[in-house]
Amino acid sequence: MTSRKKQPAREKRHSLTRSLSPVYPFAAIVGQDDMKLALLLSVLDPYLGGVVIMGHRGTGKSTAVRALADLVPARTRVKGCLFNCDPDRSQDFCQDCSQKARRLPRESFRVPVVDLPLGATEDRVCGSLDIERALTQGSKAFEPGLLAKAHRGFLYIDEVNLLEDFLVDLLLDAAASGRNQVEREGISVSHPARFVLVGSGNPEEGELRPQLLDRFGLFVQVATLSSVEERVEIVERRDRFERDPQKFCEQMHNLQEDLRQQLHMALELMPQVSMDPRILHQVAELCGCLQVDGHRGELTISRSARGMAAWSGRVAVNEDDIRRVAVMSLRHRLRKDPLEVTESPVRIMQMLERIFPPTTSLDQAENC
Amino acid sequence: MVLDDFPFSAVVGHTVTKQALLILTVEPRLKGLLISSPPGTGKSMLVRTFSSILRRLEQGNDQRWTGGLVKVPLGITEERLIGGLNVEQAVTAQQFECSKGILAQAHRQVLWVDEINLMQESTIHTIAAVLDSGLVRIEREGMSTYHQADFLLVGTYDPAEGEPSRLIQSRVGMLVDSSKGLLLEDRCKVLHRILAFDRKEEGVLESDVDQDRMTARKLEKAGRLLRRVRFPREIFLQLITTSSQLGLEGHRFDSFAMLAARSNAALAGRTVVSQEDVEEAVRLVLLPRVKLFDQEKERGPSSRQEQEDVSTQEATESPPQLEPSSLSNKTSAAGQSSQTEIDMLPGEIPDLVVTVAEARSRPGGPGRRSDAFLNFRGRKFRTSLQSQPRCSIALGATLRSAIPWQALRRGQGQDQFSNQADSTKGKLDSRIIVKAEDLRFNQFRGKTGLLFIFVVDASGSMAANRMAQAKGALARLLQQAYIHRDQVALIQFRGGGAETLLSPTRSVERAKHLVDGLPAGGSTPLAAGLLHALSMARSTRLRSNPEPVLVILTDGRANRLASPVSVGLEARPAVLERELRQVGVVIQREKLSSVVVDTRPSFLSGGEAPALADWMGARYLRLPQADNGILFQAVTLLAQEVRMKKKTS
């Protein structure tokens, strides 16, 4: 197996998929606060397990995800590495990087948002034989797939509920292990693939498989906004953007820059955020009372609450953080019974009120 | 003068559709248009002549459209649709090249999908994704690239064969119902013009050609004007208010409506949007979608109430452009049409229905559609080393596995890395040596899912009971639906006829919003209910969607005819029986798996339901007490059998 050293032409082809035209700015998205928050939280803690956004068509799901990349600060990778290896995490290196010398040259790169198009085949998702080199040079080399490209970035699946089962299995394997293992056609490669999985879809076209649903950290339901003012704003902004994207982005620059700053600060703050054991205990109680299977529920709430605190500029998680993130962390983990009349968010809210009575939030604020 | 194209202006009728097409040309951000119209009403003609107008634009220096028309065949493979490795180049010249799919070929042209309602779901989803982004992204078979694909989508379909998928409906700007019949006078005009065109008669179409030139000029002018069209604030607010009151999903339609109104103004040569333009936009963009929701009745009584509120509000507060009458007309017309479908069937009709259905399902029957019924369709989802009885060779995968070995097999030196020598020699001898171990086979993914169509007798005192049973079983089926990709649907019959309460769906969400039907007296149109189910089953089969399974809950005592023939009291039972027998035989002949659930206590049983099951070739289950557990078991048992049968066939 040869490593790919002299391949400048190939890289060009790969980078084409991005930045064809300006992206609609994240700051210009009207309403849908839950969706925006969930996406930001998944940036703050990549181990959160990603976000799935379900809801009406035409409510800006895809727009928001595609806009996200522009907010996220650039990251550092080993220079020229096709798998975006983090130079500070040698345990996650790809085969090429781990064979190289200790001091690796660095470069900064923009966080990738990789789109998984419908109709993608297995070999392009995992990577496979580089057919071009095989054809023109008769040599056997590994061609990285979408999982490699998405490492340390986002993998976005529109219409996630329509995805072929075998692709879902592949994604689950990679997402669970953080590595992608390719064993086929005489190729044996293992490389890191740690990405934030973001899916969107319309529940009318079919449900997500429960196994897949559970892997997602946060679940957001989006609905059509009913306020006329907001709807007018949406249509007008969209129109302005489509007529002159450049100018629109300039007009939105300040708002966008504020968001970027806030995200940057929150990212800095993240490692210091702590959570009171008492709150942790209550969170466990909440999940227990709601009969959430497994421990993903507690974990997700804790992680997203930490993100929530950092986003608000605090280093201690308070009860309001929990209240804000509980529904999106848990609603897809409650047992689903089609005959159940009470919607799961309502059940979660009721339980929240019992375990986190509103009065204590004041005491909490005083204590801080 | 020799005419190459039939003139756009010479197409009789279709006024609304024509206007919509012009609006679309001026404002391509509307993405596309779906036209519903019965067969033989000139849809294809309209689309073809439309592309000829675009060609005129090209001559008039409009840069946007090249005037070409690309037609998507129904049974298109995914590879042809989005493109992939150019195998010929790879084999003959050992070059790596990506060939464009049909979507990329349609760049800056009109993409025409005929019978868009019958197209495979996965194909529709791909088209919708490309329509949205204007790019075809290819991530398959070792290729990773993209092609530009900015096209106008024109979809045509016959509404009798079902509606197109909701996804594609939500991605195109306008929906037009072009099924209005022509007057005798107009029919004559159509004949006259077509014959004149066929015989290349001079003079007859001359004025239409002039008209076309004018239209082209008008389009060009409107295109230039469009950027300057202003939308007065209050009219714009009115439009959005209307839209939000209609309760449509998402914000795309707001944008579409705005674009359509603006384009309509530009076409009229105005730079300020008027009420009239908004009216047109509401008619083309918003109202057709309201009608759809209303038909499906899934949004619950509250939203219907809302809609009524809207229309009354419109009447009183009167933004005059909204034509409350047209809204209610439309909905009532929709109701009527389903009514007449049933009423029109006289006693003998089912036989006719059978022959038509048989002609359709025969491969190579009425021509154009036959290509959708190839043996191997669906997604080839994986290539494998294993050959199976009915497998095709996966060329790309086979080549890929053979190619790395070429240097070795030719015996041109053992060193794989002496690239230069290899590639020059490779060009001299362009044959590829393929050995048995290189062969890869396509594995097709059959549609294994089933569609359970529940047909529930909602008349009489036991109606609520039956409905509860059906819903219970339906809910439990849906809980496991993701395993087999099954779907469910619910039809009720009572009083005047049958109606779809839940159109085929996999979604628990939609099933939750199911409305309870109200029992309506003693009238039981059983045959109408069965016919309704039959037509639903047929349209899913046409789309090669999941295999339908009928679950009929009734006491078997039909007392209302499906046909409007008036029959004397004494003759009535005989006619009722004949009707049921006829429908039953059709169901049996079409090999629809079904089960008749008899809800009548045994001491009352007169044997009607068992007889029905017999005619239909259905299983029979007596279930007088409400216990959806048993019903669920019976249905799963039947489902297992059908799945087995599908596997072996």
Contacts between the chains, C-beta under 8 A, distances in Angstrom:
chain1	res1	chain2	res2	distance
A	2	B	417	7.6
A	13	B	144	6.8
A	13	B	145	6.2
A	14	B	144	6.4
A	16	B	145	7.0
A	16	B	146	6.5
A	17	B	137	6.8
A	17	B	144	7.8
A	17	B	146	6.1
A	20	B	135	7.3
A	56	B	249	3.9
A	56	B	250	4.7
A	57	B	166	7.9
A	57	B	167	7.2
A	57	B	170	4.5
A	57	B	171	8.0
A	57	B	249	6.1
A	57	B	250	4.8
A	57	B	252	6.9
A	58	B	170	6.3
A	58	B	249	6.8
A	58	B	250	2.6
A	58	B	251	5.3
A	58	B	252	3.2
A	58	B	253	6.9
A	59	B	249	7.9
A	59	B	250	5.2
A	59	B	251	6.4
A	60	B	251	7.1
A	62	B	132	7.7
A	115	B	137	6.6
A	116	B	139	7.4
A	117	B	129	6.8
A	117	B	137	4.4
A	117	B	138	7.7
A	117	B	139	5.7
A	118	B	122	7.1
A	118	B	125	5.3
A	118	B	126	5.5
A	118	B	129	5.9
A	119	B	78	5.3
A	119	B	81	8.0
A	119	B	82	6.0
A	119	B	122	7.4
A	119	B	126	5.6
A	119	B	139	7.9
A	119	B	140	6.6
A	120	B	139	4.1
A	120	B	140	6.0
A	121	B	139	7.2
A	121	B	140	4.0
A	121	B	141	5.8
A	122	B	382	6.7
A	123	B	140	7.7
A	123	B	141	6.7
A	123	B	142	6.3
A	124	B	139	4.1
A	124	B	140	5.4
A	124	B	141	7.4
A	124	B	142	7.1
A	124	B	143	7.4
A	124	B	144	6.2
A	125	B	139	7.4
A	128	B	142	6.3
A	129	B	142	7.0
A	129	B	400	6.0
A	129	B	404	6.9
A	130	B	142	7.5
A	131	B	85	7.2
A	131	B	90	7.9
A	131	B	96	6.6
A	131	B	141	8.0
A	131	B	142	4.0
A	131	B	400	5.4
A	131	B	403	7.0
A	132	B	96	3.9
A	132	B	142	7.7
A	134	B	400	7.2
A	134	B	403	4.8
A	134	B	404	4.6
A	135	B	90	6.0
A	135	B	94	5.1
A	135	B	95	7.0
A	135	B	96	5.3
A	135	B	403	5.6
A	136	B	94	6.5
A	136	B	95	7.3
A	136	B	96	6.4
A	136	B	419	7.9
A	136	B	423	5.9
A	137	B	419	4.2
A	137	B	422	7.0
A	137	B	423	6.5
A	138	B	403	7.8
A	138	B	404	6.8
A	138	B	406	6.1
A	138	B	407	4.1
A	138	B	416	5.8
A	138	B	419	6.8
A	138	B	422	4.7
A	138	B	423	7.3
A	138	B	426	7.4
A	139	B	404	7.4
A	139	B	416	5.5
A	139	B	417	6.3
A	139	B	419	7.0
A	140	B	404	4.9
A	140	B	416	7.5
A	143	B	142	6.6
A	146	B	139	6.2
A	158	B	129	6.9
A	159	B	125	6.3
A	159	B	129	7.7
A	162	B	121	7.9
A	162	B	122	7.8
A	162	B	125	6.0
A	164	B	379	7.5
A	164	B	381	6.1
A	164	B	445	7.8
A	166	B	381	6.8
A	166	B	382	6.7
A	185	B	400	7.4
A	185	B	401	5.9
A	186	B	404	7.9
A	202	B	167	7.5
A	203	B	507	5.5
A	203	B	508	7.8
A	203	B	509	4.5
A	204	B	166	6.8
A	204	B	505	7.0
A	204	B	507	5.0
A	204	B	509	6.5
A	204	B	510	5.7
A	205	B	166	7.9
A	205	B	167	6.9
A	205	B	506	7.3
A	205	B	507	7.1
A	206	B	481	7.9
A	206	B	482	7.3
A	206	B	485	7.7
A	206	B	506	4.1
A	206	B	507	6.3
A	207	B	481	7.1
A	207	B	482	5.6
A	207	B	506	6.6
A	207	B	507	6.5
A	207	B	508	5.9
A	208	B	482	7.7
A	209	B	482	5.1
A	210	B	482	7.5
A	224	B	248	7.5
A	224	B	249	5.4
A	224	B	250	5.5
A	224	B	251	6.6
A	225	B	251	7.1
A	226	B	244	5.8
A	227	B	244	7.9
A	228	B	237	6.9
A	228	B	240	5.4
A	228	B	241	5.3
A	228	B	244	5.6
A	231	B	240	5.0
A	231	B	243	7.2
A	231	B	244	5.8
A	231	B	251	6.3
A	231	B	254	5.6
A	232	B	236	6.9
A	232	B	237	6.6
A	232	B	240	5.1
A	234	B	251	4.9
A	234	B	254	6.9
A	234	B	255	7.9
A	235	B	240	6.8
A	235	B	251	6.9
A	235	B	254	4.7
A	235	B	255	5.1
A	235	B	258	5.6
A	238	B	251	8.0
A	238	B	255	5.5
A	239	B	255	7.0
A	239	B	258	6.8
A	239	B	259	8.0
A	242	B	29	6.4
A	243	B	227	7.7
A	336	B	479	7.5
A	336	B	508	7.0
A	337	B	479	8.0
A	338	B	475	3.9
A	338	B	476	7.9
A	338	B	478	5.8
A	338	B	479	6.2
A	338	B	508	5.0
A	338	B	511	6.3
A	338	B	512	6.5
A	339	B	472	7.5
A	339	B	475	5.4
